[in-house]
């Protein structure tokens, strides 16, 4: 997590963003901030930093030129080749028993 000194030095470069969250989550965040004697904004910045850090590997992979498009194309090709049987239209009436070999 980021230290308070680092946060205060970054304060001059911060932008304003409006987020909408459920009231109960806002109240919980406010209570935690109060208990920790911190600003809600600082908690949110830390949460964003933690979230990005957990996904750093994915972000690095997405930065490889063309990788995303290759993965999408491969995924599409895989699904195309490995589709289960084509769906048959629903039959009405009685069902015939399966043929045993």
N, C-alpha and C positions, 0 to 999 in steps of 0.2 A: 504494500500500500504506500501511497505517497505521503511524505511528511507534511506537517502544517507549514513549515518554512517554504517548501516547494510549491505548495498550493498558493500561498500568499504572493510568491514571485510570479506565478502564472496568472493571477487575478487580473492584471492589466490587459491580458490578451484574450480574456473570456468573452464569448458571445452570449446573447440571450436566446434561449430556446423555450418554447412552450410545449409542455407535455401534458397529456390527459391520462390520469390514472384513477382507479376507483378510490373513493373517499377513505375506505377502510385501510387501504395500502398507504395512502398519504398520511393518515393518522398514525399508523405503525411506524413509518419512516420518521415522522416528527418526534414520536416518543423515543425512538432509538437515538436520534440526534441529540435530544435533550439529555438523555442519560449519559451519553458520551461527551456532552458539552461541545458539540460540533454543529456546524450548519448543515441543513438538509442538502444543500448544493454540494458540499464536500463529500457527503455520503454517496450521492448520485455519481459524482465524478469518479470516486473510487470503484463503484459498481461497474461503471462503463469500462474503466481500465482493466478490472478483473475479467470482465466478459471478453474483451478484445484479446487479452493475454491467453485465455483458454482456447481461443480460436485462431491463434497466431499461425499455427501450422497450416490451417486451411487457407488463411489469407495469403500466406507465402506461396502455396501451391497455385492459387488463383492468379498470382502475379506472373506465373510462367506464361510467356506469350503462346497463345493458341491452345493451351491445355484444356481450358474450360470447353471450348468447342469440340475438341477431340473426345473428351469424356462424354459430352452430350451425344455426339454422333455414335460412339461405341455403345452407349446405353440404348439408344434407339435401335441400332442394329441387333444387339443382344435380345431385346424384347421381340423384335420382328422374327428372329430365328427360333426363339424358344417359347413361342406362343403355344398355349395348350390347344386342344382341338378347337376348331371353329365352332361357334355356337350355332346350333340348328334352331330353326324357328320352332316355337312351341306347337306341339301337336295336340289336337283336341280329341276327345273320345277316350277309348280304353287303351290301356298300355299293354303291350305284348311282353311276355316274359323274355328274359335274356336268353340268347342261344348259348348252350354249353358245348364246348368242344371236347 
